[in-house]
Amino acid sequence: MIAKQNMKLKSLAVLALAGLLSACMSTAPQLGPDASAWSDYLSWYKVTPEPETGDPTGFLGSVHDGSNAFRQIYVNSLGQGVNQGTQNLPYPEGTILLKESFNNEAALQARRSPDLTLMIKLASGQSPETGDWEYVMGADGNRRGSGDSGLGAFCRDCHLFAAAHDYNFINSAFYERNQ
């Protein structure tokens, strides 16, 4: 009898955990452009002069492949002026920030299978909970988050620390502060 109750409790715990994980990673409807908008990202302005590694912001933890990963960030032409310091924040609507994360230096050098995460600046008021950013995970653009969706809230909870810089950690102001 006790063994059956323990088994039921374990089963309920597993189901609850699965539900929680599913809710955290739920995606929102697509608000920004599809993946064709960043298919040429290697031709964009490269924000990071050298690949970033470690935890330059102090908020990274295990996100974006953790502090051992090598990251490179690109911005499309709409947001380039902000990242070069010639245009003021906030980023204009349509800006796409793309981060490549490589698990190790060998993967970086070979450009082997980077994880892509993106931020797409939406029209004012379209997603006020995320500073009007849509978050995208993966090159195909299928996992998206905005508003209070699971993925939107997950990304927003860290990016709130950079709210003064339009929710973006790595930009010209970051490099000015950290030279």
Sequence and secondary structure as in RCSB ss.txt:
>XXXX:A:sequence
MIAKQNMKLKSLAVLALAGLLSACMSTAPQLGPDASAWSDYLSWYKVTPEPETGDPTGFLGSVHDGSNAFRQIYV
NSLGQGVNQGTQNLPYPEGTILLKESFNNEAALQARRSPDLTLMIKLASGQSPETGDWEYVMGADGNRRGSGDSG
LGAFCRDCHLFAAAHDYNFINSAFYERNQ
>XXXX:A:secstr
 HHHHHHHHHHHHHHHHHHHHHHHT      S  GGGGTTGGGSEES SS B S SSS  TTGGG TTSEEEEEE
 HHHHHHHHTSS SS  TT EEEEEEESSHHHHHHT S EEEEEEE  TTS GGGTSEEEEESTT  EEE TTSH
HHHHHHHHHGGGGGGTT SSSHHHHHHT 
